[in-house]
Amino acid sequence: MNSSEEAISDFVTDFGLDFSAPLPIVALCLLLAMLFVAWIWKRTGRRIAVPYDHSTSSSGAGWWVLLTSAETTLPVLVGIALLILCNPLTSGTPVEQRSVSNIQFCVDSSGSMTAQFGDGNRYDASMAAINEFLNYRKGDAFGLTFFASAVVHWCPLTTDTSAFKCAIPFMKPDQQRAIGGGTRIGMALLACRDVLNARDDGDKMIILVSDGQSGDLMGDQAEEIGKRLKASNITLYGIHIGGGDVPQEILTVTTITEGEAFLPGDVDAFEGVFKKIDSMRPAKIEIVESEKIDNFFPWCVSALGMLGVWSLSLLGLRYTPW
């Protein structure tokens, strides 16, 4: 934008005007209307001196102002009509939009997940709690990864959660052997990190559900993986569904990523964990910039008002040569 266009933009903005037409056209319309008004107030030759014997002359300034003002209504009306043709705009109501959270579930599918838990096994309880979690996180993007000795990204990040329900019977630990029977949590977390790194917008979260310890988190590996997740702005929440305390390696990774580890003792507590995670990371609401909408009403009302004034002025407020 050059200096002249900037000057025009500042001029229009100062008057609180907003149009879809290019600013030079808008400024030209305003200029033409103002020049027309200036010409009416500056021009001469409309008055005729009528002699009267023994009369006193007056300047007639009051009548001149009144008549000229009435004559001004026409160019003002034309100016408003030109501005209406430039399509006046106004800002609509700001729209609230839910900011999407990218949540990758990382579910242990090793053989130990078939152990008794509630009325079913650990795997069934995990998937039931995840499906319940989806119901009160509508609008977020979810991905599903199963792991044991290998990793399977079963469901890509999507806001369509119906794929999760379809995944339950196919990845039962006692029915599949494609990913082995071990527990490699570190490998699975890094694989989930790669999935989340492909998303540019929104929060990033991994919810790990496992019942065992992992050799690839021993030593300094837990701290290293935690730092890599943290560098990608990923928060890890760990749910240890097995017996005993939460493994120290899981606590290390969750602490580094500013997440938390949980130890549900029964099915109700398991569901409570997901509710707590939901309360800890509530959905964010963003104010989306409002769109521009047509704003003809005030201009049309002004035009009708000026048309009425101009029509009334024709009944007597006009110059005559007699």
Secondary structure by P-SEA (a helix, b strand, c coil): ccaaaaaaaaaaaaacccccccaaaaaaaaaaaaaaaaaaacccccbbbbbbcccccccaaaaaaaaaaaaaaaaaaaaaaaaaaabbbbbccbbbbbbbbbbbbbbbcccccccccccccaaaaaaaaaaaaaaaaccbbbbbbbbcccccccccccccaaaaaaacccccccccccccccccaaaaaaaaaaaaaaccccbbbbbbbbcccccccccaaaaaaaaaaaaacbbbbbbbcccccccaaaaaaaaaaccbbbbbccaaaaaaaaaaaaaaccbbbbbccccccccaaaaaaaaaaaaaaaaaaacccccccc
